[in-house]
């Protein structure tokens, strides 16, 4: 398992500020491994609710938790929703921060309980798969080989660290099947597994596109509200990102539907049946796949306050519009050897009052296209880094 110092630091800071911290993220994204950095699984204060002996210890939850001191870790906490009112009471008995570390696979139940019962008491840290910072273990370096592997296999630890591309693909296919067959029902989501799997596979062809429920609804023979529910389910479980449009009064007709991106490129490739890098590089959706991968890396590493895309019905478009502090930054993604100025870039600069616009591409060199517009390699996301190759 790779070290994840940025996440560890975020958790440490959150534990000094809040009485409880929720680690929320998909299954197998590394939440339990992170929790073990703070408390051993052998500790009496560690509860994994998927492990029957631990779950039995919490049958008398009030008595058990009241008699423990220090940090308490509860893994898969969404499996015992009646714990949340008790946790609220226990948190309110002390002003000491960092009493509870609650781990849960992203689910509507977990987020609702954390938002209602523990409002103002907990801080949420989202845990996703590996990113570029985490796979480049040596500070100040960048490995193109590691980045390509991350793009192909995605960031889930068991997929990225698998012994071969074959092993990685098998793990991802099993993870997708388990998500629709076992995880979603456990979260209280009543969607037939074959229907969800068919929809998820179909959604791979909409990756990077503006969303419309009508075509998939027609293909699957269901109503548009049903299709929207399927999409919202995958969004709530952190499998899909619905990137919202930015619109303001510009005198132009602007797009107001979200764009759809798979949050993990490895799952996208598994549903596209793309197993190797040569197959990916020759696939018709290679450009869209790389755009989504690079977009996720920018959002993970830059951590903007808000993020949108922008598009008009006249054809102008900006892949990413970031707000951070007082800055308004535009980002375009181009899988090209030497990106150039496009009409969309000029229109975005004129209309959106940008402080800067960056064109992110998979090359090695950084250069200016015009004042305020710069082409930057993906590796420049890593502070102080230089490429190894």
ZAMARGU-4260 file (C-alpha; in steps of 0.2 Angstrom, whole numbers, plus 5000, padded with zeros to 4 digits):
<rodrens>
0) 5000/5000/5000 | 5006/5017/4995 | 5008/5031/5009 | 4995/5044/5008 | 5003/5059/5018
5) 4991/5072/5012 | 4975/5062/5017 | 4983/5058/5034 | 4987/5076/5037 | 4969/5081/5033
10) 4962/5068/5045 | 4974/5074/5059 | 4969/5092/5056 | 4951/5087/5056 | 4953/5077/5072
15) 4960/5093/5081 | 4945/5104/5076 | 4930/5092/5077 | 4923/5080/5090 | 4921/5067/5076
20) 4928/5064/5058 | 4918/5054/5045 | 4929/5046/5031 | 4917/5044/5017 | 4921/5035/5001
25) 4918/5020/4990 | 4922/5002/4996 | 4941/4997/4994 | 4947/5015/4992 | 4958/5013/5007
30) 4948/5020/5022 | 4952/5006/5034 | 4971/5007/5030 | 4971/5025/5034 | 4961/5022/5050
35) 4975/5010/5055 | 4987/5024/5055 | 4978/5032/5070 | 4972/5016/5079 | 4977/4998/5077
40) 4963/4985/5072 | 4968/4975/5088 | 4963/4990/5099 | 4947/4987/5110 | 4942/5005/5103
45) 4942/4998/5085 | 4925/4992/5078 | 4923/4984/5061 | 4904/4982/5059 | 4906/4969/5045
50) 4916/4958/5057 | 4902/4949/5068 | 4912/4949/5085 | 4914/4968/5083 | 4896/4970/5079
55) 4891/4960/5094 | 4901/4971/5105 | 4891/4985/5100 | 4874/4977/5103 | 4875/4986/5120
60) 4882/5001/5112 | 4879/5014/5125 | 4887/5004/5139 | 4902/4999/5128 | 4906/5016/5121
65) 4903/5025/5137 | 4917/5015/5145 | 4930/5019/5132 | 4943/5033/5132 | 4953/5041/5118
70) 4950/5039/5099 | 4936/5027/5094 | 4935/5020/5076 | 4919/5013/5069 | 4921/5005/5052
75) 4906/5003/5040 | 4896/5014/5052 | 4881/5015/5040 | 4877/4997/5044 | 4871/5002/5062
80) 4861/5019/5059 | 4854/5018/5077 | 4871/5022/5083 | 4870/5040/5077 | 4859/5047/5090
85) 4870/5039/5103 | 4886/5046/5095 | 4878/5064/5096 | 4875/5062/5114 | 4892/5056/5118
90) 4900/5070/5107 | 4890/5083/5117 | 4897/5077/5134 | 4914/5083/5130 | 4922/5098/5122
95) 4937/5087/5118 | 4940/5086/5099 | 4945/5070/5090 | 4934/5057/5099 | 4927/5047/5085
100) 4933/5042/5068 | 4918/5035/5058 | 4921/5026/5042 | 4908/5022/5029 | 4906/5017/5011
105) 4898/5032/5003 | 4879/5030/5004 | 4863/5041/5006 | 4860/5034/5023 | 4878/5038/5030
110) 4878/5056/5022 | 4860/5059/5029 | 4864/5053/5046 | 4880/5063/5047 | 4871/5078/5041
115) 4856/5077/5052 | 4861/5068/5069 | 4879/5074/5069 | 4877/5092/5062 | 4890/5103/5068
120) 4899/5089/5077 | 4908/5080/5063 | 4919/5085/5049 | 4919/5074/5033 | 4935/5069/5024
125) 4932/5061/5007 | 4943/5046/5003 | 4945/5041/4984 | 4958/5031/4975 | 4976/5035/4973
130) 4980/5052/4963 | 4996/5058/4955 | 5003/5065/4971 | 5001/5048/4980 | 5009/5037/4966
135) 5024/5048/4964 | 5032/5043/4980 | 5048/5053/4978 | 5044/5072/4981 | 5049/5083/4966
140) 5048/5069/4953 | 5035/5063/4940 | 5034/5046/4932 | 5025/5045/4916 | 5024/5026/4917
145) 5015/5028/4934 | 5003/5041/4927 | 4999/5030/4912 | 4996/5015/4924 | 4985/5026/4935
150) 4975/5032/4920 | 4973/5014/4913 | 4969/5005/4930 | 4961/5019/4940 | 4966/5023/4958
155) 4958/5010/4968 | 4972/5002/4978 | 4970/4984/4973 | 4967/4988/4955 | 4982/5000/4953
160) 4994/4989/4963 | 4989/4972/4955 | 5002/4961/4948 | 4996/4963/4930 | 4984/4972/4919
165) 4974/4955/4918 | 4973/4954/4937 | 4968/4973/4938 | 4954/4970/4926 | 4947/4955/4935
170) 4947/4965/4951 | 4938/4979/4944 | 4925/4968/4935 | 4921/4960/4952 | 4920/4976/4961
175) 4908/4983/4949 | 4897/4967/4950 | 4898/4967/4969 | 4893/4986/4969 | 4877/4983/4960
180) 4872/4966/4968 | 4877/4968/4986 | 4882/4986/4990 | 4867/4996/4983 | 4854/4985/4992
185) 4864/4987/5008 | 4862/5006/5006 | 4843/5004/5005 | 4843/5007/4986 | 4830/4996/4977
190) 4837/4994/4959 | 4838/4977/4951 | 4856/4973/4948 | 4854/4968/4929 | 4846/4985/4926
195) 4859/4995/4935 | 4873/4986/4927 | 4866/4988/4910 | 4864/5007/4914 | 4881/5009/4921
200) 4889/5000/4905 | 4878/5012/4894 | 4884/5027/4904 | 4902/5024/4899 | 4897/5030/4881
205) 4891/5046/4889 | 4908/5050/4898 | 4913/5068/4896 | 4896/5072/4887 | 4882/5084/4892
210) 4869/5073/4900 | 4851/5070/4893 | 4840/5056/4901 | 4830/5054/4885 | 4842/5043/4875
215) 4846/5030/4889 | 4828/5030/4894 | 4822/5026/4877 | 4836/5012/4875 | 4832/5004/4892
220) 4813/5006/4889 | 4810/5015/4906 | 4804/5032/4911 | 4816/5047/4912 | 4814/5049/4930
225) 4819/5031/4933 | 4835/5035/4923 | 4839/5050/4933 | 4837/5040/4949 | 4850/5027/4942
230) 4862/5042/4938 | 4859/5050/4955 | 4863/5033/4964 | 4880/5031/4955 | 4883/5049/4960
235) 4879/5047/4978 | 4890/5032/4979 | 4905/5042/4971 | 4906/5032/4955 | 4900/5046/4944
240) 4903/5065/4944 | 4889/5076/4938 | 4899/5092/4934 | 4887/5106/4935 | 4886/5120/4922
245) 4890/5138/4926 | 4878/5151/4919 | 4876/5169/4921 | 4868/5183/4911 | 4879/5185/4896
250) 4867/5188/4883 | 4870/5170/4876 | 4859/5154/4878 | 4870/5143/4890 | 4869/5125/4893
255) 4861/5121/4909 | 4862/5102/4910 | 4877/5093/4919 | 4892/5084/4911 | 4894/5066/4916
260) 4911/5059/4921 | 4917/5043/4928 | 4926/5047/4944 | 4938/5032/4942 | 4945/5029/4925
265) 4949/5011/4928 | 4930/5007/4931 | 4927/5017/4915 | 4939/5006/4905 | 4932/4990/4913
270) 4915/4994/4907 | 4922/4998/4890 | 4931/4981/4890 | 4948/4991/4888 | 4961/4980/4896
275) 4978/4987/4890 | 4987/5003/4886 | 4988/5000/4868 | 4970/4996/4867 | 4966/5012/4876
280) 4977/5023/4865 | 4968/5017/4849 | 4950/5017/4857 | 4938/5030/4850 | 4935/5037/4867
285) 4953/5039/4872 | 4952/5058/4871 | 4936/5058/4882 | 4944/5046/4894 | 4960/5056/4896
290) 4950/5072/4899 | 4940/5064/4913 | 4956/5057/4921 | 4965/5074/4920 | 4949/5083/4926
295) 4949/5072/4942 | 4967/5075/4945 | 4965/5094/4944 | 4950/5093/4956 | 4959/5082/4968
300) 4975/5091/4969 | 4969/5109/4966 | 4955/5107/4979 | 4945/5122/4972 | 4931/5130/4982
305) 4919/5127/4967 | 4920/5119/4950 | 4909/5120/4935 | 4910/5118/4916 | 4903/5131/4904
310) 4895/5130/4887 | 4884/5139/4876 | 4871/5133/4863 | 4882/5142/4850 | 4896/5130/4853
315) 4908/5139/4864 | 4914/5128/4879 | 4926/5128/4894 | 4930/5111/4901 | 4932/5117/4919
320) 4929/5134/4928 | 4937/5134/4945 | 4934/5147/4959 | 4947/5147/4973 | 4947/5162/4984
325) 4945/5178/4973 | 4952/5169/4958 | 4943/5163/4943 | 4953/5150/4933 | 4948/5141/4917
330) 4955/5124/4912 | 4954/5115/4895 | 4960/5098/4892 | 4968/5093/4876 | 4976/5076/4872
335) 4987/5083/4859 | 5005/5085/4855 | 5004/5104/4854 | 4988/5112/4859 | 4983/5129/4850
340) 4972/5143/4853 | 4954/5139/4848 | 4939/5150/4846 | 4931/5143/4862 | 4946/5148/4872
345) 4945/5166/4865 | 4926/5167/4868 | 4929/5160/4886 | 4942/5173/4890 | 4931/5187/4883
350) 4915/5181/4892 | 4920/5174/4909 | 4932/5187/4916 | 4946/5174/4919 | 4961/5177/4929
355) 4970/5164/4920 | 4967/5150/4908 | 4977/5134/4907 | 4977/5121/4893 | 4982/5104/4901
360) 4990/5091/4890 | 5000/5075/4892 | 5016/5082/4885 | 5032/5088/4894 | 5034/5106/4890
365) 5026/5122/4897 | 5023/5137/4885 | 5012/5152/4883 | 4999/5153/4869 | 4994/5171/4872
370) 4994/5183/4887 | 4984/5174/4901 | 4984/5158/4892 | 4997/5144/4895 | 4999/5126/4890
375) 5004/5116/4905 | 5009/5097/4906 | 4998/5086/4918 | 5014/5084/4929 | 5014/5102/4933
380) 5000/5099/4945 | 5014/5091/4957 | 5022/5105/4967 | 5041/5107/4962 | 5040/5091/4951
385) 5051/5088/4936 | 5048/5073/4924 | 5058/5057/4926 | 5058/5053/4908
</rodrens>
